[in-house]
Amino acid sequence: MKQNLSDTQNQLLESTLHSREIFKGKLLHVFKDQVKLPDETESSREWIKHPGACAILPVFRDGSIMLIRQFRYPVKQIFYEVPAGKIDPGESPVTTAIRETKEETGLKAGSIEYVGHFYPAIGYSDEIIHIYVAWDLIQLDQQSDDDEFVINVRIPFSEALSMIQNNEISDSKTISTLTKTRMWWKKFHPFPVEFNE
């Protein structure tokens, strides 16, 4: 029998005793906290504070989608990814999604809809990524950041799903965005295009 969440909450919660920032960078802040565990003992937790981000799936009327390819320095590899970016201070997630779509792909979204969110690294970060679908797309000039180099790749949605299966797409936010969008579309179905599956 499944236990009610409220019944197990006290068996799982940890409380912060004190928190110390040990690194503050342009994007990430690293903390080391002392915590009280559910059994009243103490331990430490190292974690990264993140401003949050948005991932966007641009969808064309024929059901194809726009991905980008870019080099990721920490793992020294080139990845297929959905357009994405961090939320700037004072910015709403939807504003970030519209801005990042334009910056990374040169596409202006006539319509944009919230799909959901996920936490990509709950073991060591509070980062949340909000997922949006963008359509009614208009091609403008790409406006990437000065230190950002990306190549746009337009492919059928079905091909992107196959690329997940054969590990050509291995970026977690892209996998989550594609699979969650597919489930969202199948459930709500007011989608303005037919995905080619």
N, C-alpha and C positions, 0 to 999 in steps of 0.2 A: 504494500500500500504506500502510495506517495505521501510523504510528509508535507504538511503545510510549511511555507517559507518562514512564517512567524514563529513556528515551533522550533526551528533549527537555527534561527538568527543568532541567538546568544551563544550557541555552540561554535560559531564561525567568526564573529566580528572581532577585529583588532582595533585598538584605540591608540591614537598618537599621544605619546608622553612629551616628546619634544622633537623639533625638526631643525635641521641645519643645512643651509645651502652650501654645497661644496664646489660648484662650478656654475657660472652664468655665461652662456654664449649668446650668439645672435639669435639662434633658434631654440636651443635646449637649455633647460636649467636642471642641474643634477642635485638631488637632495639625499641626505642620510638621516633617517628618522629612527628614534627609539620608540618601540611600540609595546603595548601590553597585549598578550595573547589571551585567547579565551580561557585558558587554564590558570590565568593570573601570573604566569611567568613573563619575562621580558625578552625581546629580541630586537635586532636592527633590520631595517629595510632601506635599500638603496633604490631610488626610482627617479625617473625623468619626467619633469613637467613639460607639457607640450601645448601650444596654443590651439590645437585642433586643426582639422583640414577638411577639404571637400574633394570628392572624386566624382567625375562627371562622365556619363556615357552619351556622347553626341550620336543621334540616330537620324539617318536620312530617310526620305519617304519610301525608298525602295527596300528599306530594312537593313541596309548596310550601316556600319558604325565607323567612327573614327577613333583609332588608337594612335599613340605616339611611340617612337623608339628613342631611347636615350641611354647614355652611359651613366652607371651608378658607381661612384668612386669607392665606397666601402667594400664592395665585392668585386670591383674591377670587371664588370660585365655590362653588356648592352641588353636592355629589357624592352619588351612590348608592355605598354602601360595605358591605362585610361588617363586622360588629362586630369590633373589634380594639383592641389596647392594648399598651403597653410592659410588659415584665417588671420587676417591682419587685425591689430588692435582696433576695437570699436566697429568692426565689420560683421555683418550678419552672414551666416553660412550661405544663404542664397546669393548674396552679393558676391561672395568669394567664388561661388560656382560659375556665375555669369562672367566674372572677370577672368578666371582661369581658363574657361573655355575659349575666350577671345584671345588671351595671351598665348596659349600653347598651341592652338589649332588655327587661329585666324577666323573662327566661326562665331557668328553672333546668333544666339539662341532667341528665336521668336517666342518659344514656349519652353518652360522648365518646370519640372515637377520633382518633389521630394519622394525618394523611395524608402529611405531608412538610414540606419547608421550601424557602425560596428567599431569595436575596439581592437586594433591590430596587435597590441603588445602588452596585454594586461599583467604580465609577470614583472614588468619593469618600467611601464610608462602609463600616464593617464590619457594618452592620445585618443581622441575620438575622430572618426572619419564619417562625414555625412555624404550620402549618395544621392545624386541627382541624375535625371534623364533630361537631355536637351534635344529639342527638335524644332521644326520650322527654321532650319538653319540657313544663314546667309553667309557666303564666303567674303571675308574681308582680308586685310593684310595681317599676317602673323606678327605678334608683338612680344616675343619672348624676352625674358630678362637678359641683361648683358652677359651673364655668366651661364646661361642656359642654352643648350643646343639640342634641338629635337627635330625629328623627321616624322611627318604625318603619314599614317598608313590607313587607307580606307578598305575595309574588308566586310564580307557578309557576317552577320551575327553568328550563324551556324559555324563558320570557319573559326571564329574566335573561341567558341565552345570546344571545338575539336583541338585547338591549340592548347587549351588547358589540359585536356586528356593526355596529349602526347608530350606535355611539359615544355612546349615552346613558350607558353605564358606561365611564368612561375612567380610573378609578383603578387603578393597576398592581397593588396588593395584592388588589383585588377581582377583577380579571381573572385573576390567577394562582390565587387561591383557587378560583374557580368552575371554571376549566378543569382545574386539577390534580385537584380533587375529582371531576370528571366522569370523567377518565381512571382515577383510583383505583377508583371505583365499578365501572366497566366491567371492570377487571382482576380485582378481588377478589370482587365481587358478594355478599358476605354482608350487604348493606345492608338495613336493616329496613323500607325503604319503596321504592316504585317512583317514580323521578323521572318527571315528566310531560314527555317530550321529543317 
